[in-house]
Amino acid sequence: MLLFKLFQQLLLPSIFTPLLFIVGIVFLFKDRQRTGKIILLFSVSLYCLLSISPIADLIIYPLESAFPAPTGEQFGSTNRIVILAGGGETNIFRASEALKIYFSRPAEIRPSLQVIISGTNPLQPETNNEARIIETFLIERGMDPVNLTVEDKSRNTLENAVNAQKLIGQETFFLITSAYHLPRAMWVFRAAGENPIAIPTDPKIKFGRYNLFDWLPSAKNIEKVDLAAHEYFGIIYYRLKLAN
């Protein structure tokens, strides 16, 4: 699986297209002019194509549209919430969604809410404890600490699911994470025998609002495609890992 993850990283557009460009340069210096020019043209064209908003949105759309936000009875069906710690500003979006649910409940119901914050930065577990950052954010904005349980040992989605199950068991709960991450997260949590209700946050697509500048290359769109590629590979990885 280590080789799979290395292969995954190399195929991210932000890495793959520059590597392909370098290969084209090497061919030019090796007097393989025609091949080098073809590779250069292909790498630049691919980068430009993937870095425009309509194409980037088209790639990430199947992920973000898989789980719409719950409505009606489903929204009031549980008082348990699991927030997956992400990275950077995604933590704020996820925490804010939990606050919406918390304050949508009558004051007398709020003490019964169980909010589990799961995960941390595996590269910086001590100095960048993402679960603790979310906890502080929620408390500063009015959530009672009695509602919060911090699970800051999980380093990936599977560990999120396993550790959450120890706290919730078979109970239904809201699973809050970025919309593009939900297909992978929901599949892993269900495979672990849990009953999550998806709460999508931080949507990346902007269908129906394109202007001239959206058809120009942008590094933000390459980042968006990287996120989508990472999730598609992640889904494949966990399906293979949990197949047996």
C-alpha positions as MATLAB code, in Angstrom:
seq = 'MLLFKLFQQLLLPSIFTPLLFIVGIVFLFKDRQRTGKIILLFSVSLYCLLSISPIADLIIYPLESAFPAPTGEQFGSTNRIVILAGGGETNIFRASEALKIYFSRPAEIRPSLQVIISGTNPLQPETNNEARIIETFLIERGMDPVNLTVEDKSRNTLENAVNAQKLIGQETFFLITSAYHLPRAMWVFRAAGENPIAIPTDPKIKFGRYNLFDWLPSAKNIEKVDLAAHEYFGIIYYRLKLAN';
ca = [
       0.000    0.000    0.000;
       2.996    2.297    0.484;
       3.689    2.025   -3.242;
       0.025    2.820   -3.914;
       0.252    6.010   -1.863;
       3.471    7.020   -3.646;
       1.780    6.363   -6.982;
      -1.183    8.452   -5.805;
       1.030   11.420   -4.953;
       2.859   11.296   -8.271;
      -0.435   11.366  -10.170;
      -1.759   14.489   -8.473;
      -2.034   17.133  -11.230;
       0.127   19.634   -9.338;
       2.946   17.066   -9.348;
       2.271   15.064  -12.489;
       2.137   17.950  -14.960;
       5.441   19.577  -13.838;
       7.122   16.167  -13.913;
       5.809   15.622  -17.414;
       7.105   19.048  -18.422;
      10.569   18.146  -17.084;
      10.486   14.886  -19.071;
       9.762   16.927  -22.195;
      12.763   19.183  -21.487;
      14.979   16.116  -21.046;
      13.868   14.753  -24.409;
      14.711   18.079  -26.040;
      18.240   17.964  -24.626;
      18.565   14.350  -25.793;
      17.901   15.464  -29.380;
      14.462   13.899  -29.350;
      12.950   17.155  -30.535;
       9.637   15.879  -31.848;
       8.899   13.700  -28.821;
      10.030   16.441  -26.441;
       7.805   19.050  -28.071;
       4.795   16.710  -27.973;
       5.319   16.014  -24.268;
       5.800   19.698  -23.501;
       2.683   20.655  -25.412;
       0.684   17.906  -23.720;
       1.864   18.839  -20.202;
       1.117   22.546  -20.676;
      -2.259   21.831  -22.300;
      -3.221   19.411  -19.531;
      -2.255   21.915  -16.828;
      -4.246   24.693  -18.510;
      -7.267   22.430  -19.008;
      -7.339   21.254  -15.405;
      -6.806   24.750  -14.030;
      -9.977   26.334  -15.407;
     -13.047   26.401  -13.170;
     -15.574   24.492  -15.345;
     -13.252   21.507  -15.780;
     -12.129   21.497  -12.133;
     -15.757   21.656  -11.010;
     -16.716   18.834  -13.346;
     -14.037   16.617  -11.799;
     -14.964   17.291   -8.171;
     -18.740   17.424   -8.744;
     -19.420   13.645   -8.340;
     -17.852   13.820   -4.879;
     -19.599   16.979   -3.707;
     -23.037   15.990   -5.008;
     -23.054   12.503   -3.487;
     -24.507   13.534   -0.111;
     -26.817   16.551    0.061;
     -27.495   18.175    3.416;
     -30.259   16.492    5.457;
     -33.600   18.227    5.798;
     -36.798   17.892    7.811;
     -37.104   14.990   10.212;
     -33.634   13.693    9.462;
     -32.069   16.938   10.692;
     -33.637   16.397   14.101;
     -33.103   12.652   14.266;
     -29.974   12.597   16.465;
     -28.143   14.606   19.088;
     -24.762   13.087   18.322;
     -22.195   14.779   16.096;
     -18.791   13.690   14.850;
     -16.567   16.409   13.381;
     -13.609   15.205   11.339;
     -10.613   17.467   11.847;
      -9.256   18.492    8.479;
      -6.669   21.168    7.883;
      -6.498   24.945    7.810;
      -9.728   26.749    7.080;
     -11.689   23.519    6.556;
     -11.679   23.069   10.335;
     -13.512   26.385   10.700;
     -16.199   25.424    8.185;
     -16.755   22.079    9.874;
     -16.875   23.577   13.357;
     -19.300   26.270   12.172;
     -21.686   23.596   10.886;
     -21.656   21.953   14.310;
     -22.489   25.312   15.891;
     -25.494   25.677   13.570;
     -26.828   22.326   14.729;
     -26.101   23.124   18.373;
     -27.895   26.459   18.368;
     -30.796   25.103   16.300;
     -31.740   22.933   19.291;
     -33.849   24.381   22.118;
     -31.763   25.442   25.126;
     -33.148   22.606   27.250;
     -32.037   20.031   24.649;
     -28.482   21.312   24.158;
     -26.992   19.659   27.270;
     -27.817   16.256   25.742;
     -25.764   16.897   22.595;
     -22.631   14.775   22.257;
     -20.043   16.378   19.972;
     -16.963   14.304   19.157;
     -14.030   16.036   17.476;
     -11.907   13.389   15.811;
      -8.427   13.539   14.299;
      -5.269   15.574   14.248;
      -2.402   16.482   11.949;
      -0.327   13.259   11.709;
       2.794   15.224   10.768;
       2.516   17.657   13.687;
       0.439   15.921   16.399;
       1.914   17.961   19.232;
       2.234   21.445   17.755;
      -0.812   21.371   15.451;
      -3.511   19.439   17.306;
      -6.453   20.119   15.016;
      -9.060   18.560   17.298;
      -8.026   20.889   20.122;
      -8.116   23.861   17.757;
     -11.716   23.028   16.836;
     -12.587   22.529   20.510;
     -11.298   26.004   21.361;
     -13.199   27.511   18.411;
     -16.480   25.955   19.551;
     -16.111   26.948   23.192;
     -15.215   30.536   22.292;
     -18.443   30.750   20.300;
     -20.746   29.513   23.013;
     -20.744   25.716   22.992;
     -20.648   24.237   26.480;
     -17.442   22.208   27.096;
     -19.616   19.506   28.690;
     -20.879   18.667   25.192;
     -17.401   18.113   23.767;
     -15.270   15.000   23.540;
     -11.842   15.356   21.913;
     -10.463   12.277   20.162;
      -7.079   13.482   18.927;
      -5.345   10.179   18.161;
      -6.807    9.422   14.731;
      -4.411   10.016   11.839;
      -6.681    9.021    8.942;
     -10.302    8.321    8.035;
     -10.222    4.674    9.061;
      -8.878    5.537   12.505;
     -11.561    8.250   12.762;
     -14.206    5.572   12.192;
     -12.711    2.998   14.557;
     -12.226    5.477   17.401;
     -15.642    7.078   16.921;
     -17.277    3.679   17.140;
     -15.747    3.189   20.582;
     -17.551    6.329   21.735;
     -20.851    6.051   19.861;
     -21.297    2.391   18.987;
     -24.261    1.748   16.694;
     -26.024    5.041   17.440;
     -26.962    7.340   14.558;
     -24.906   10.523   14.351;
     -24.163   13.481   12.103;
     -20.836   13.165   10.324;
     -19.442   16.613    9.515;
     -16.664   16.970    6.965;
     -15.956   18.696    3.665;
     -18.385   17.794    0.891;
     -15.655   16.354   -1.332;
     -14.478   14.071    1.520;
     -17.903   12.659    2.386;
     -18.036    9.763   -0.139;
     -14.831    8.283    1.284;
     -15.721    9.057    4.912;
     -19.271    7.704    4.664;
     -18.077    4.485    3.018;
     -15.386    3.895    5.657;
     -17.696    4.661    8.603;
     -20.407    2.395    7.212;
     -17.851   -0.346    6.587;
     -16.937   -0.034   10.272;
     -20.557   -0.786   11.162;
     -21.641    2.751   12.032;
     -24.718    4.787   11.087;
     -23.658    8.277    9.990;
     -25.827   10.998    8.486;
     -23.767   13.146    6.134;
     -23.392   16.872    6.802;
     -21.433   18.448    3.905;
     -19.412   21.631    4.402;
     -17.045   23.879    2.466;
     -18.286   23.240   -1.121;
     -15.743   23.925   -3.844;
     -17.874   23.955   -6.986;
     -19.466   27.094   -8.408;
     -21.715   25.805  -11.195;
     -23.876   28.425  -12.861;
     -21.756   31.394  -11.796;
     -18.924   31.344  -14.316;
     -17.483   34.498  -15.802;
     -14.643   35.224  -18.208;
     -11.970   34.852  -15.533;
     -13.187   31.348  -14.679;
     -11.969   30.236  -18.113;
      -8.435   31.381  -17.338;
      -5.893   29.045  -15.648;
      -5.773   29.330  -11.869;
      -3.642   27.550   -9.290;
      -6.725   27.341   -7.050;
      -8.391   25.090   -9.591;
      -5.366   22.805   -9.729;
      -5.632   22.582   -5.950;
      -9.307   21.666   -6.356;
      -8.444   18.901   -8.822;
      -5.716   17.689   -6.450;
      -8.341   17.380   -3.702;
     -10.617   15.400   -6.000;
      -7.804   13.126   -7.206;
      -6.708   12.508   -3.610;
     -10.262   11.491   -2.692;
     -10.730    9.207   -5.706;
      -7.474    7.441   -4.914;
      -8.449    7.326   -1.235;
     -11.737    5.604   -2.071;
      -9.861    3.007   -4.126;
      -7.296    2.561   -1.354;
      -9.851    1.899    1.364;
     -11.944   -0.382   -0.809;
      -8.846   -2.504   -1.397;
      -7.762   -2.297    2.240;
     -11.158   -3.216    3.661;
     -12.067   -5.765    0.989;
     -11.122   -8.721    3.191;
];
